[in-house]
Amino acid sequence: MSAGSAFRDRRTQKEREFFTGITFHGIIHDGKFFLLYSEYVEGVCEKEHCVSEEELFEILFATNRAYEKLALLADGMKEIRKLSFFDKTIYIGTKSILGLSVRFYVVSNNPYIKNSAAYFTGETIFKGTVITSSVPTIGRLNVITNHWDLSTVQENDIVVIHELLPNIMLDLDKINGLIVEVGGRGSHSAIVTSAKGIGLIQHENAVEDLKSHDGKWVKFDAQLDANSGVVTSPPEIIGNTDYYYSEGDIASASMIDGDGNEVFITPKDLDAFATVLSPDTPPEVLEKYKDHPCREIRIAVAKHENCTYEILKHLARDRSRTLRRIVKEIVMKNSKLTNEQKRDVLETLKTK
């Protein structure tokens, strides 16, 4: 079955019969992110192709107000996945906003993974002497048993090696930390790590002691004020981190529906989506989006804290059965509405 067929099969029979429009569906394959673009007319897929990386960047991550606002909304997003995208990094994660499950795709140049060590705790698996100090960081342990073969070194690695000699070509711009068995304060390894701002820990049995942890994500703490450098193993293998907004970040977003399916918001609707998700959006602005053609945006309007009785009554006549069900749930729990207003909205729902 093709990726496109798998995507279409996730829709209900009724949705396939009547859906007209454009869909974007994210696919992660071998650690790379691809986007499937499909155009439907009355449930028939008229056009479909896998969007190239260049097209993806243009469609989802072109700089404009909507994407900046979405990146702000993604602030504080937990346990995100980190993917490489050209010379940038995409952070993918889900956050609950207005009771909605929103998935964000954030593009940033900032190496958040190096600033997130405080969020990982666990048992200490290694201690050594701090030779070059640095702020705590996290990374993947890479235990090198043959110092002439560095082909396995990847970005964010904590490299463990017997000795870093001048003729060993280790790319220090890639790594987050270095652990050596041989190398004091005047050694080559101390000089180069100090120049790069990378932490260096020394212990005579480092390679053997850490061999069983090769490939695991760890916290690397080489602070100068500590008695010794510490490597901490998280409770579970970590490939995630947290995201915090930084000026210049841009983002796209989608919604996760009740069945766990991802519903992409088309680029032209992202500004409206970002606006109705913002907690300080006033009622008069929400009023403008109560008839928006994108159902997910109308759902966000209904769930907004500032949604008024008049807007809820209007949405009670909406063509979407899902939205009308949500309106009923909101009305039953809304303490701001009078009993008379609740009855009025519920009666409107019955007449639809």
N, C-alpha and C positions, 0 to 999 in steps of 0.2 A: 504493500500500500504506500502511495506517495505521501509526502508530508502534507500536501494540500488535501488529499483524501482524508487523512487522519483528522485534519482540522475540521473539515465539513461534517464528518461523521459525529463530531461532538455536539452538533446542534440537534435540537428536536426536529421531528418531522414537520411540525407546523412552522417552525422558524425557517426551515429549508425551503418550504413552499412559498413563503411570502417575503423573505428578506431581499431588499434591494439596497445596494450601497457598497461601500468599500470596507474591507476588514484588513487589519494588520495582526499577524500572529507571530510572536517571538519563538524562536527555536534555538536551543543551545546544543551544539554538536561538537564533540571533541574539545570542549572548553571554549569554543568560539560562538559568538552570537550572530544569528542570521534572522532576517525578517521576511516572512511570507506575505506578499501583497496579493489580495484577491478582489475582483470586482464582480458583484452579483446583480442579476436582474431577475426578479421574481423567483428567487431561489436557485437560479442557474448561474454557475460560475462562468462568466464570459471571458475573463482574463485573469491569469495567475502567473506570478513568477517570484523567484527568491531575490529579494532586493540586495544589490551589491553593497559592500561596505561604504563606498562613496555615496550611493543613493541614500543609504541608511543615515549617514551623518547629515545629509542635506535635508531629509524628510523630518527626522526626529530631533536633531540636536542643533539646528541653525539658531544662532543667537537672536532672541527677541524677548519681549517682556514676559510672555507666557512661560517660557522655559526658566527664566530667572525666578519667577514667582513659585514655580513648582519645586525648584531646588530649595527655596526657603521653606516650603511646606515639608520637604523631606528631612529637614534638620532633626537630629535625634533618632533617626531610623536605626533600628537594631539588627544585628546579625546579617549583614549584607554580604553578597557575593561580589567578588572583584574580578573584572575581566579586562584584558588589554584591548585597546582599540586604536590602531595607528600609534601615534606618540602620546595618546591620552589613556586614561583609565575610566572604565564605566563601573559604577557601584549600583548594584541591583538589590533592592530590598522592598519589603512590604511594611506599611504603617497604617494603623487604624485612624481615620479622620472622619468625624461626624458619624461614627459607627460603621463606616464603609472601609473595606479592605482595599487600599490603594497601593499599587506597585509602582515604584519610581525607578527610572533609569537616569542616573546622574552622571554627567561628564565633568571631570575635574582634573586639574594638573597637580593637585596636592596629594602627597603620599600619606593619606590618613592612617594606613596600616602601621606606619612608624610612630604614630602618636597615640596608639590605642592600647599600649601595654597595661595600663592601669585596670583595664576591664577583664583581664585574664588572671585567674588565680588557680593555684593547685600545689601539688607537692614539689619540694625541691629535689631535683634529680642530679645536680652537679654544683660543686663549689670550686672556685679557683682564685688566684690572685689577680686583682685589677691592675693592669699595666697602663692601659689608656681608658679614661673614663668617657661615658656617654650617657644620654638619657635612656631610660628603659625603653625597650622596643620588643616587637615580636617578629618571629621569622621561622622558616623551616630549617631544621637541623640537616646539614649536609656533611657527613663524616667522610673525609677524603683519606683513603688508605694508600693511594698512589699519587704523590704530590706532583707528578708530571702529567697526570690526566685530570684536567679541570673541566672537562666537557659537561659534567653534570651540574655545574654551578648555575643557579637560576636567580632571578630577581627576588629580593627579600630573604635570601638564605642566611643562616647563621653557619659559617664555614668552620669546621673542625679539622685541623691539619697538624702534622708533626712540627713543621717549622716553615715559616714563610721566608724563603731566601730571595735575594735580589733577582735571580734568574727564573723565578717562578712567576708566570704572568697571570696573576689573579686580578680580575676586574673588580676593584674595590667600590666602584660606583654602583654595582649591582647589589652588594650584600648589606645586611643590617648589623652584622657583628662577626667577630673573629675569635676563635679559641685555638691556642697553640700549646704544644708540649714544651717547646724550646723557644725562648725569647724574653729577654729582660727589658728594662726601661731604656737601654741604649741600643736595642736590637733594630734590625731593619723593619720588622713587623710593627714595633712601637712607633717608629718614625713615620711610616706611611699611614697607619691608622690614625695617628694624631693629626696629621695633615688633612685627612678626609673627615675627621669628626666621628670616626667609627670606634665603638668599644672593643677593647682587647682584653681577654682573660687568658691567664697562663696556668696550666696544670700538667705535671709530668706524665699523667696517665689519661689525658683527655680523650684520645682516639679510642682507646679500649673501653673506657668508662661510658662513653656516649654511643658506641657502635650499635647497641640494641635499640637506641632511640632515633636512629637515622631515618629521616623523612618526616618526623613528627613536628608539628607546630609547637613552639615554646616561647616563653617569655625570657628575654635576655637582659639581665640587669648588671651593668658595669659602672655603677656610680662610685665616684672617688671617695665619698664619705662612708662607704660601707667597708666592713672588715674584709669581705671577700666578694668576688663576682659570683652571681647566682644564675643558674638556669632552672626555670620552673616549668614543669609539665602541666598543662591545663587538664581539667578533669576529662576532657575528650579531645580528639584531634580537631584542630581548628583551622578552617579555611575562610573564616568570616571575620568581620570587624564591624565597628559602628561608623555611621556617617554624621558629620557635623558640617553645616553650611559654611562655605568660605566665599568671599566676594569673587565674582566671576564664574561661579559654577552655574551650569545650565542643566535642564532636565526635561524628560518626557515622562508620561505616566499612563497607567492603565488601571482598570478595576478588576478585582477578582469577584466573580458572582457567587451565588449561593452554592453552585455545583463545583466550585473550584476552577472554573474556566476563566481565562484571561480575556477581558474585553478591552481592546485598544481604543483610545480616544484619537480620532483623526487629527492631524496637525491644525486644521482650521478651527477646531473646537477646543484646543488646549487652553487658550486664553480664558474662555468662558469656564472651563473646568477648574482652572486655578482660582478664578474669582469666587466661584460658589463654594470651593473648599476652604477658603480663607475664613477664619472664625470671626473676623471683625467686619465682614460684608454686611451692610445695612439692608433692611427690608425692601427699600425702594430699588436697590440694585438686584436683589433676588427676584423681585417682581418682573424684571426684564427677561429673566431666563425661565419663567414658568412654562413657556411654550417652546422651549428650545427643541430642535429636532432630535438631539441626542438624548436617549432615554436616561443614560447614566447621569447626565447633568441635571435632568429634572428630578431624579432620585436624590441627588445631593442637595438640591433646593429644598425638597420636602424634609430632609433630615437636619437641615441647618437650624441652629439655635435661634436664629432671628426670623425663621419662617412664620408668617402671620396666619391667622384664621382665614383671611380672605384667600391667601395663596393655597392653603391646604384644601379649602372648599373647591377652588378651581381645579387642583390636581386630582380631586376625587372624581372628576369627569374624564380623567386621562384615558387614552386608548389602551395603555399598557396595563394588563391585569396585575403584573408584578408591582408596578408603582401604586396601583389602587390598594393592593394588600398592605404595602408599606405605609401608606397614608392612614389606613385603619389602625395599624399597630401604633403609629405615632399619636394619633388622636386619643386612643385609649389611655396612653401614658402621659399625655401632655398636661402638666399642672397649670399652665398659663391660660388654658382655654376654660371658659365657663361651661357648665353642664349644658346650657342651651346651645352654645356653639358646637360642642361635641355632638349633640343630637342632630344638629343641622348638617354637619359634615357626614355623619353616618347615614342620614337619610339621602343625601346626595349620592353616596356610594351605592345605595340600593337601587336608585333610579337609573344607574348607568347600564 
